[in-house]
Amino acid sequence: MGMPVTVKGQVTIPKPIRDRLGLAPGSRVEFVPQPDGRVVLQKADEGGAKPDPFAQAMGSATALKGMTTDEIMLLLRGEREDL
């Protein structure tokens, strides 16, 4: 399956690949060149980096279902990690 490259050098990672690698908005990936010329895409080791609260909330309102507006604001400000 071929994917077009934009003028900025960006490509869309197909959903089945994102799901397989466990990629979510804000995730980081690495491109690892192989000796035979191929390039392997893998999820980057985030080294315990704190997840971006905006990335966690972006893309799906179901992740915020049942939360009050105040709880959402605390989460987005990074003031509450347990929500």
C-alpha positions, 0 to 999 in steps of 0.5 A, spaced: 500 500 500 503 506 497 501 513 501 503 519 498 508 524 501 506 531 502 510 537 500 512 538 507 515 530 507 509 528 511 505 521 510 499 518 514 500 512 518 494 507 516 490 506 522 492 498 522 499 500 523 498 505 528 493 500 532 499 495 531 504 499 534 500 502 539 500 509 536 496 515 539 496 522 538 502 525 541 506 519 540 513 519 537 516 514 532 523 512 529 525 511 522 531 506 523 535 505 516 536 497 515 543 495 511 538 492 505 536 499 504 529 498 507 527 503 513 523 500 519 518 504 523 517 503 530 514 507 536 520 511 539 522 509 546 519 515 550 523 514 556 518 515 561 516 522 558 510 525 561 504 524 556 501 530 553 494 532 556 492 535 550 494 529 546 491 524 550 484 528 550 485 530 542 481 526 537 475 522 541 470 525 546 469 518 549 476 519 553 472 524 556 466 521 557 463 522 564 468 527 566 466 534 569 468 541 565 472 542 571 475 535 571 477 536 564 480 543 565 485 540 570 487 534 566 488 539 560 492 543 564 496 537 567 494 538 574 491 532 575 494 525 572 489 520 575 483 522 571 
